[in-house]
């Protein structure tokens, strides 16, 4: 920089953008200055499917996406809303993309057979007990510096992982107040850039807790909060919040009435991809079968489309010219009808039009896409 100023004072001419970039990278000893028209760490070019096509369709404007690679994402939810089930499905999808999965578990509640049933390859999944917040962050930092392969770090969960001072101290919460938040603030400031540069992904599972505040207006607009402090909120590129109704109708039942799954309401609490506030819903199975009831949710996703004609309890799917595709059907036969190739192709086209393109092109009312603020916690 001193030489550049000297040249400038001597009338030696201007530095081009390329020259300045080369000079900065030489000074830093690594590539920190980038051409945004070329490959760069700030651009997300790849995504890990979540297992829900509807959720993948609302993450980014104008396309199907998922969990952004190279970024930090939070999946937070109320109890029994399927956080771990979704994380396991993301892990299985990451493995199919050749991504190494490192699963940090602070709850010691992961069943290997559960992971296998979601599609995970246990021989290529590294399970690590999350003994402390410091241990998790330090391990991620060390792995980022020693492994050139893409990795998915899953932390289940941040809320129940103690700090070292928590482990060594007493049970008085006042003796270690805000310690975890301060550790995370420092840790994420160190890890965010290496995660992006190495094209790795950090998926943090967290708990939704009732927002107890002195301001009634704040509690009304934000009924929930998550542990970890403000630094984590700034570090997340996307925050996926899971809630659900505590009612009998929200459960998935088998033929004998036993509960085998539950309905989940999904909201993008934060999104750096222009989709904050978007919502969807689906059911997660946790009985004999495990995973998102993906295809079943497509019916709800296209419910407002003109190409899904309704007459009483009967429905007809229409092609782009308005001609019926096959015979009429009832909602209970939706998944069965999707086995027909032409029917399935048109259903996916309608879903892309209704969920992706109408939002991208701002067709219809905004209330069709965004969730209204809940006035009280569930």
Residue, then its C-alpha position, 0 to 999 in steps of 0.5 A: x500500500x505504501x508503494x502504491x501511494x508512492x507511485x500515485x504521488x509520483x504520477x505513476x498511474x492508477x491501479x486497476x481492480x485486478x491489480x488491487x485484488x492481487x495486492x490485497x490477496x498477497x498482503x492477506x496471504x490468502x484469497x480474501x478479495x474476489x471478483x463477484x462476477x466469478x466464483x466467490x464465497x458469498x454466492x450460494x451455488x448449491x443447496x441440500x434438499x430438506x426432504x420437503x419440496x414445498x419448503x425447498x420451493x419457498x427458500x429462494x425467489x424463483x427456484x427450488x433450493x434447500x439448506x444453503x451450502x457455505x452458510x449457517x442455518x437454524x432449525x428451531x422448533x417447539x417440542x415434538x415438532x420434528x427438528x431432529x427428524x428434519x436434520x436426519x433427512x438433511x444429513x441423508x440428502x447431504x451424503x447423497x451429494x458426497x458431503x461428509x456429515x458430522x453430527x454433534x449431539x448434546x442430548x444423547x438421544x439419537x438412535x442409529x436405527x432411526x438415522x438408517x431409516x431416514x436414509x443415512x449411511x452410518x459408515x460415512x456419518x461421524x457422531x460426536x457427543x457435544x460435551x461443551x459449546x467450546x468443544x463443538x466450536x473448536x472441533x469445527x474449526x480444526x476440521x475446517x482447517x484439515x479437511x478439503x472435502x465439503x462437510x455438513x455440521x449438525x448441532x443437536x442442539x445448541x440450547x442443551x449444550x453447556x459451556x465448560x463453566x456450566x459443567x465445572x460450576x454449580x446449578x445457580x443460573x446467575x453464576x454463569x449468566x450469558x456465558x454461552x452467548x459470549x462464547x458463541x459471539x466469539x466463535x461465530x466471528x471466527x467460523x463464518x468466513x472459514x465455513x463459506x470459504x470451504x463450502x461447508x454447511x453449519x446446521x444448528x438445531x435450537x429450541x423455541x421458547x416463549x418470549x417473556x418481555x416487559x414490552x407487550x407489543x414486542x411479545x405480540x410481534x415475536x411470541x418466541x425466542x431462541x437461546x444462544x444470544x444475538x450473535x447467532x441470530x446475525x450469523x444465520x443466513x436462514x432461520x426455519x421455525x417449526x410449530x404445530x397445533x396441539x390438537x388431535x387433528x394435528x396427528x397422523x394416525x394409522x389404521x387403528x388410530x395409533x399416532x405415527x406422525x404430526x403436522x408441522x407449520x413451517x415459517x422462514x423467520x429469517x432469510x437472506x434470499x428475499x423470502x422472510x416470512x414465507x410459510x408452508x406446512x407438512x406432516x412428519x412421520x416418526x412411527x414405522x416410517x420416518x421422514x417428511x410426508x412430502x407428496x401429501x403436502x403438494x395437494x395443499x400447496x396447489x390448493x388455490x390453483x385454477x388448474x385444480x378444479x373442485x366439485x364437492x369432494x371430488x377434484x380434477x387436475x387440468x393441463x395448461x389448456x384446461x383439459x382434464x388429466x385422468x379421472x376425478x379423484x378424492x383428496x385421499x387418493x392424491x398420492x395414488x394418482x401421483x403414480x401416473x407420470x403425466x399426472x405427476x408432471x403436471x402437479x409439479x408444474x402447477x406447484x412450481x407456478x403457484x409456490x415459486x413463480x407467482x411469488x417471484x413475479x408478485x402475482x396475487x396478494x402478499x397475504x397468500x404467501x406470508x404468515x400473519x403474526x401470531x398474537x400469542x404463543x401456542 
